[in-house]
Amino acid sequence: MIRPKLSLRRPLAVLGAALVGLTGAVAVSAPASAHHTTITATADCDKLSGERVITWTVENSETDKAATLQQVTPNPKTDVIVAVEGAAPAALEGAVIPEGGSVQAVQRVPGDTTSATLSVYALWKKNGKDNTSSGSIDLSRDGACSPAPTCVELDQATYSHTFDGPKGTATVKLNGERPLCGDLKQWFTLISYFAPRPQFATPQYVYGTPDSNWVGGTQTEIELKVELPDCNTQVDLIWGDKDEVIDPLVEGGKRYNDKKLGSPGAPGNRSRGPQGWYNGGSKTCATPASAFTSSCDGSVTVSLSNDGKISKYPVEFEVKGENGWSKKVTVEPGKADNSTVVPAANAGKIEVLVDGKVIEKGTYSWQRPEDCPLPVLTTDADCKSFTLTVANPEGGLPVKVELSYGGQSETRTVAPGGSEKVTFKAGKAESAKVVLPDLEMEMDAIYAPEEDCSGGGGAGGPDLPKTGAAAGVIAAGAAILLAAGAALFVVARRRRIRFTA
């Protein structure tokens, strides 16, 4: 006979809590004595302990007499306990079953138990009716009952993730309540790339530093963030650490394939969430820039560069000038090109284009450099004539000169390295006007003959004898004064540019 134990190995309160979620319920009717008792049973698996939990039901078939269970024999031989709500647990042996009623008792057996039986000896009255009956249950159909694991192995873990490609952010979370076993870690990495187009295209180059982190131990959720280039990009959320990063992604080269989270195949499909990849952007990953240098001969040198933080691809520039002039130049990443010279005849308006669009600060017109040599003006005057000579230094542009004196006027174009001389008949006018419209200059050249012309014979009177050397000195002095701008000519309406003699 098995006596009831007041101190149980596991409180029966477990029946109300620990048995939640137990599996494998089975009901078996046992043979009963002709008219007296019936024993049935169901069984569950306690995933916390790994034990089978058998619930025995003993029914009194007599409707007019209570039955006392005098002897209870279980196999396996473990306690069979009656659970009474609000009262201390008691052994099944000694329980009284009211007429036509039943009693339930719980027995815990090892998880690998394949069958169990219960026999009871019942007495209806002293020295009166008694009966022994038994019941059994087959526990083999569901296999052994094992404790649920307290952690999850690396190859069995599943995850869920979020992904925002345009913002370069993602999260990854371990599913379930169980952590990864031991010191196991699962790495995930978020990468951004330079891309040649806003759709998938190669080659691609890693931008910045990929963000890697792991799930393991008490760290069951991670956040990842990467910086995005200010141009076309691709962003990937992959299964693995930084050693898995491919840089660069090239035509015919390695791909992440199902390593991307949200992929249809393993391991990416072990994380539930959106597709972990993104392509987008609004401009090329290059830094096209231009600079212009005017030359005194009217030409312009155009410097083209492709050097900057996002310069990862070659740039094809097109430089356009006037009258249909154009030139295409390809500049590699991190390089510059200074070989483009727009001729003077085409440099009135210049445009630099990339992909058919004028780039920022990509327009220019020739501007005269400040250090270009200016034309030289000299004069020679006597009582009969007033001669003006304009010389244009080498290396410049042709200069148009408009000269007028005393109602007389002449226009000349002075070639670079050449000079033009104009002689007017001396008169009463005190100065000649010299205009250089291309240079936006206007000046007065003073008529100052070397001799006194007030005596007649010339414009102001008779000719006076020349003094030879003295006349040369006076002429030289006049040229110097012209060069110095000492009151011999005046810039009348336009910008002041000093001429040298």
C-alpha positions in Angstrom: 0.0 0.0 0.0 1.3 3.5 -0.8 0.7 5.9 1.9 0.0 9.6 1.2 2.9 12.0 1.6 2.1 15.3 3.1 5.2 17.0 1.7 5.1 16.7 -2.1 8.0 17.0 -4.5 6.1 19.5 -6.6 3.1 21.6 -5.3 -0.2 20.7 -6.9 -0.6 24.4 -7.6 1.5 23.6 -10.6 -1.6 22.0 -12.0 -3.2 25.4 -12.5 -0.1 27.2 -13.9 2.6 24.9 -15.1 0.2 22.7 -17.0 -0.9 25.6 -19.2 0.2 24.7 -22.7 0.7 21.0 -21.9 0.2 18.7 -24.9 -0.9 15.2 -25.7 -4.2 14.7 -23.8 -5.4 11.0 -24.1 -8.5 9.4 -22.6 -8.6 5.6 -22.0 -11.4 3.6 -20.4 -10.3 0.8 -18.2 -12.2 -2.4 -17.6 -14.5 -2.0 -14.6 -16.1 -4.4 -12.2 -19.6 -5.3 -13.1 -21.4 -2.6 -11.3 -19.1 -0.8 -9.0 -16.1 1.4 -10.2 -14.7 2.8 -13.4 -11.2 4.2 -13.9 -10.2 6.4 -16.8 -7.1 8.6 -17.5 -5.7 11.5 -19.5 -2.1 12.6 -19.8 -0.1 15.7 -20.6 3.5 16.7 -20.9 4.8 19.2 -18.4 7.3 21.2 -20.5 8.9 22.8 -17.5 9.8 19.6 -15.7 9.8 17.0 -18.6 7.3 14.8 -16.6 4.2 13.1 -17.8 1.2 14.3 -15.8 -1.6 11.7 -15.6 -5.1 12.6 -14.4 -6.9 9.6 -13.0 -10.7 9.7 -12.7 -12.3 7.0 -10.4 -16.1 6.9 -10.7 -18.5 5.2 -8.2 -21.1 3.4 -10.3 -23.3 2.7 -7.2 -26.0 5.4 -7.0 -27.1 4.7 -3.4 -23.9 4.1 -1.5 -20.6 6.0 -1.1 -17.3 4.1 -1.8 -14.2 4.3 0.3 -10.9 3.6 -1.5 -9.1 1.3 0.8 -6.1 0.6 -1.3 -4.5 2.3 -4.3 -1.8 0.7 -6.4 -0.2 2.8 -9.2 2.5 1.7 -11.7 4.9 3.4 -11.9 4.9 3.8 -8.2 4.7 7.5 -7.7 2.2 9.5 -5.6 -1.4 9.8 -6.7 -2.7 13.0 -5.2 -6.3 14.4 -5.0 -6.4 18.1 -5.8 -8.9 19.8 -3.7 -9.5 23.5 -4.4 -8.8 25.6 -1.3 -7.5 22.7 0.7 -4.2 20.9 1.2 -3.6 18.1 -1.2 -4.4 14.5 0.0 -3.6 11.0 -1.2 -6.1 9.2 -3.3 -6.0 6.2 -0.9 -8.6 6.8 1.7 -10.7 9.1 -0.4 -14.5 8.7 -0.2 -16.5 8.8 -3.5 -20.1 9.8 -3.0 -22.8 7.7 -4.5 -22.9 8.1 -8.3 -19.9 10.5 -8.1 -16.2 10.5 -9.0 -12.9 11.7 -7.8 -9.8 12.9 -9.7 -6.2 12.5 -8.7 -3.0 13.4 -10.4 0.1 11.3 -10.8 3.5 12.5 -12.1 5.7 9.9 -13.9 9.0 10.2 -15.7 8.8 11.7 -19.2 10.0 8.5 -20.9 7.2 6.3 -19.3 5.4 4.5 -22.1 2.4 3.2 -20.1 0.8 3.5 -16.6 -1.8 1.6 -14.6 -3.9 2.3 -11.5 -5.7 -0.3 -9.4 -8.0 0.6 -6.5 -9.7 -1.5 -3.9 -13.1 0.1 -2.9 -15.4 -0.8 0.0 -19.0 0.2 0.1 -19.9 -0.9 3.7 -18.1 -2.7 6.5 -18.0 -6.4 5.9 -20.1 -5.7 2.9 -19.6 -5.1 -0.8 -16.1 -4.5 -2.1 -14.4 -4.4 -5.4 -11.0 -4.1 -7.0 -10.8 -2.3 -10.4 -8.0 -1.0 -12.5 -7.3 1.3 -15.5 -4.4 2.0 -17.8 -3.1 4.5 -20.3 -0.8 4.2 -23.2 1.8 7.0 -23.1 4.0 5.9 -26.1 2.0 7.5 -28.9 3.4 11.0 -28.4 7.0 10.0 -27.7 9.0 11.0 -24.7 8.2 14.1 -22.8 11.2 16.3 -22.5 11.7 19.7 -20.8 11.4 22.7 -23.1 14.9 24.2 -23.7 15.7 27.4 -21.8 17.7 28.8 -24.8 17.8 28.6 -28.5 20.7 27.3 -30.6 22.2 29.6 -33.2 21.0 27.6 -36.2 17.5 27.4 -34.8 17.0 31.1 -33.9 14.6 33.3 -35.9 14.4 37.0 -36.0 12.2 40.0 -37.0 13.5 43.2 -38.5 12.7 46.7 -39.7 14.4 48.5 -42.5 14.3 52.1 -43.8 16.7 52.4 -46.8 16.2 56.2 -47.5 17.1 56.9 -43.9 19.8 54.3 -43.5 18.3 52.6 -40.4 17.3 49.1 -39.4 16.5 47.0 -36.3 16.9 43.3 -35.7 15.1 41.4 -32.9 15.4 37.8 -31.7 12.0 36.1 -31.8 10.6 34.3 -28.7 11.4 34.5 -25.0 14.5 32.3 -25.1 18.0 33.9 -25.5 20.7 32.4 -27.7 22.5 29.6 -25.8 25.7 30.3 -23.9 28.0 32.8 -25.5 26.6 32.5 -29.0 26.3 35.6 -31.1 24.6 36.3 -34.4 26.0 39.3 -36.3 24.1 41.6 -38.6 25.5 44.5 -40.8 24.0 47.6 -42.5 26.0 49.0 -45.5 25.6 51.9 -47.8 27.2 52.3 -51.2 28.0 54.8 -53.9 26.0 53.8 -57.0 26.3 55.0 -60.6 22.5 55.2 -61.0 19.4 55.3 -58.7 18.6 51.7 -59.9 20.9 48.7 -59.3 24.1 49.2 -61.3 27.8 48.5 -60.9 30.4 49.3 -59.9 29.4 50.2 -56.3 31.8 51.4 -53.6 31.2 51.3 -49.8 30.4 54.7 -48.4 31.6 55.5 -44.9 31.7 52.7 -42.3 29.3 49.8 -42.2 27.4 49.4 -38.9 27.7 45.9 -37.4 26.2 44.5 -34.2 25.2 41.2 -32.7 22.3 39.5 -30.9 23.3 37.3 -28.0 23.0 36.9 -24.2 20.8 39.5 -22.8 21.1 41.6 -26.0 18.1 40.4 -27.9 17.5 43.5 -30.1 19.8 45.9 -31.9 19.6 49.1 -33.9 21.8 49.8 -36.9 22.4 53.1 -38.7 24.7 54.2 -41.6 25.4 57.5 -43.3 24.2 57.8 -46.8 26.1 59.6 -49.6 24.5 62.7 -51.1 24.0 61.0 -54.4 22.8 57.7 -55.9 23.1 54.9 -53.3 22.4 51.3 -52.4 21.7 50.2 -48.8 21.9 46.5 -47.7 21.0 44.8 -44.4 22.9 41.5 -44.4 23.3 38.4 -42.3 26.9 38.5 -40.9 29.6 40.8 -39.7 31.9 43.2 -41.5 33.9 40.3 -42.9 30.9 39.6 -45.1 30.9 43.1 -46.7 31.7 43.2 -50.4 33.7 46.2 -51.6 33.4 47.0 -54.4 30.4 45.4 -56.0 31.4 44.9 -59.6 29.9 43.4 -62.8 30.1 39.6 -62.6 31.5 39.7 -59.0 30.2 38.4 -55.6 26.7 39.2 -54.5 24.9 39.0 -51.1 21.9 37.1 -52.6 19.9 35.4 -49.7 22.2 36.9 -47.0 20.0 40.0 -47.3 17.4 39.9 -44.6 13.9 39.4 -46.0 15.2 37.3 -48.9 13.2 34.2 -50.0 16.0 31.8 -49.1 18.2 31.0 -46.1 19.6 32.6 -44.0 17.8 35.9 -45.0 14.4 34.2 -44.7 15.0 33.4 -41.0 14.2 37.1 -40.3 10.6 38.3 -40.8 10.2 41.8 -42.2 10.5 44.0 -45.3 13.2 43.4 -48.0 16.5 44.6 -46.6 17.8 46.4 -49.6 17.2 49.8 -51.2 18.3 51.7 -54.4 17.7 55.4 -54.8 19.2 58.9 -55.1 18.8 62.0 -57.2 22.2 62.9 -58.5 25.4 61.4 -59.8 28.2 60.4 -57.4 30.7 62.8 -58.8 31.7 66.4 -58.2 31.9 68.2 -61.5 33.3 71.7 -61.3 34.8 74.2 -63.6 37.0 77.3 -63.4 37.9 79.9 -66.1 41.0 81.9 -66.8 41.0 84.7 -69.4 44.1 85.4 -71.5 45.1 88.7 -72.9 44.7 87.3 -76.5 40.9 86.8 -75.9 41.0 83.1 -75.3 39.8 81.3 -72.1 41.3 78.3 -70.5 38.7 76.1 -68.9 39.8 74.0 -65.9 37.6 70.9 -65.3 37.7 68.9 -62.0 36.1 65.8 -60.5 37.5 65.9 -57.0 35.3 65.7 -53.8 33.9 63.5 -51.1 31.4 61.8 -53.5 33.6 61.7 -56.6 33.6 58.0 -57.4 32.8 57.9 -61.1 34.3 59.5 -64.3 32.5 62.7 -65.5 32.1 63.6 -69.2 32.1 67.3 -69.5 31.1 69.2 -72.6 32.4 72.8 -73.1 30.5 74.9 -75.5 31.5 78.3 -76.9 30.0 80.7 -79.4 29.6 80.0 -83.2 29.1 76.2 -82.7 32.5 75.5 -80.9 32.4 72.6 -78.5 34.7 70.0 -76.9 34.1 66.9 -74.7 36.5 66.0 -72.0 36.3 63.0 -69.5 37.8 63.5 -66.1 38.5 60.5 -63.8 37.6 60.6 -60.1 39.9 62.7 -58.0 41.4 64.3 -61.2 41.4 67.6 -63.0 42.0 68.7 -66.6 43.4 72.0 -67.8 43.7 71.3 -71.5 40.6 73.0 -72.8 41.2 76.4 -74.4 38.3 78.3 -76.0 39.6 80.5 -78.9 39.0 84.2 -78.7 36.5 84.1 -81.5 34.3 81.7 -79.4 34.8 83.0 -75.9 32.1 85.6 -75.8 29.9 83.1 -73.9 31.0 79.7 -72.6 28.9 76.9 -71.0 30.1 73.8 -69.2 27.6 70.9 -69.3 27.3 67.4 -67.7 24.6 65.1 -68.9 23.2 67.9 -71.0 22.8 70.3 -68.1 24.8 73.4 -67.3 26.6 72.7 -64.0 26.7 75.1 -61.1 29.0 78.1 -61.9 29.3 76.7 -65.4 28.9 79.9 -67.5 31.5 82.5 -68.3 32.4 85.3 -70.8 36.0 86.5 -71.5 37.1 89.3 -69.2 40.3 91.3 -69.9 42.9 90.4 -67.3 44.1 93.3 -65.2 47.8 92.6 -66.0 47.3 92.8 -69.8 49.7 95.4 -71.3 47.8 98.5 -72.5 48.3 100.3 -75.8 50.9 103.1 -75.9 49.9 106.6 -77.2 52.5 109.2 -78.3 52.1 112.6 -79.9 54.2 114.8 -82.2 53.1 118.4 -82.8 54.4 121.4 -84.7 52.8 124.6 -86.1 51.5 122.7 -89.2 50.5 119.3 -88.0 49.4 117.2 -85.0 50.5 113.5 -85.2 49.1 110.8 -82.8 50.6 107.2 -82.8 49.0 104.2 -81.0 51.1 101.1 -80.5 49.5 97.8 -79.4 51.9 95.4 -77.5 52.3 91.7 -78.5 50.1 89.1 -76.8 46.9 91.1 -76.8 43.8 91.6 -78.9 43.5 94.0 -81.9 42.5 97.4 -80.6 40.1 99.8 -82.4 41.1 103.4 -82.1 38.9 106.4 -82.9 40.8 109.7 -83.2 39.4 113.2 -83.9 40.9 116.7 -83.9 39.5 120.0 -85.1 36.5 118.5 -87.0 38.8 115.8 -88.5 38.4 112.1 -87.6 40.1 108.8 -88.3 39.4 105.2 -87.2 42.2 102.6 -87.1 42.5 99.0 -85.8 45.9 98.3 -84.3 47.0 94.7 -84.5 49.0 93.1 -81.6 52.6 94.0 -82.0 51.8 96.8 -84.5 51.1 100.6 -84.5 49.0 103.1 -86.3 49.9 106.8 -87.0 47.4 109.5 -87.8 48.4 113.1 -88.7 46.0 116.0 -88.5 46.4 119.5 -89.9 47.2 121.8 -87.0 44.5 124.2 -86.1 43.1 126.2 -83.2 41.7 123.1 -81.3 43.7 122.6 -78.1 43.3 118.8 -77.9 42.5 115.7 -79.8 40.0 113.1 -78.6 41.2 109.4 -78.5 38.6 106.7 -78.0 39.3 103.0 -77.5 35.8 101.5 -77.5 37.0 97.9 -76.9 38.6 99.0 -73.7 35.9 101.4 -72.8 38.4 104.3 -72.6 38.3 107.9 -73.8 40.9 110.6 -73.4 42.0 114.0 -74.6 45.5 114.4 -76.0 46.7 118.0 -75.7 48.1 119.8 -78.8 51.4 121.3 -77.7 53.8 122.2 -80.5 57.4 122.4 -79.7 57.8 126.1 -80.9 55.8 129.2 -80.5 53.3 129.3 -83.3 51.8 132.7 -82.5 54.0 134.7 -85.0 52.2 133.5 -88.1 52.9 131.1 -90.9 51.4 128.1 -89.2 48.3 127.4 -87.2 49.1 130.0 -84.7 51.4 132.4 -86.6 54.7 132.5 -88.5 57.1 129.5 -88.2 59.8 130.0 -85.8 63.2 128.4 -86.3 63.5 124.9 -84.8 66.2 124.5 -82.3 67.2 120.9 -83.1 68.1 119.2 -79.9 65.8 121.4 -77.9 62.9 120.3 -80.0 63.7 116.7 -79.3 63.9 117.3 -75.6 60.5 119.0 -75.6 59.0 116.1 -77.6 60.4 113.6 -75.2 59.1 115.6 -72.3 55.6 115.6 -73.9 55.7 111.8 -74.3 56.7 111.3 -70.7 53.9 113.6 -69.5 51.5 111.6 -71.6 52.8 108.4 -70.1 52.4 109.8 -66.5 49.0 111.2 -67.2 50.1 114.7 -66.0 47.2 116.8 -67.2 48.0 116.0 -70.9 45.0 113.7 -71.3 41.8 113.2 -69.3 39.6 110.1 -69.1 36.3 111.7 -69.8 33.4 109.4 -69.2 34.6 105.8 -68.8 36.8 103.9 -66.5 40.3 105.2 -66.0 43.1 103.0 -67.4 46.5 104.6 -67.6 48.4 104.3 -71.0 52.1 104.2 -71.1 54.3 105.9 -73.7 
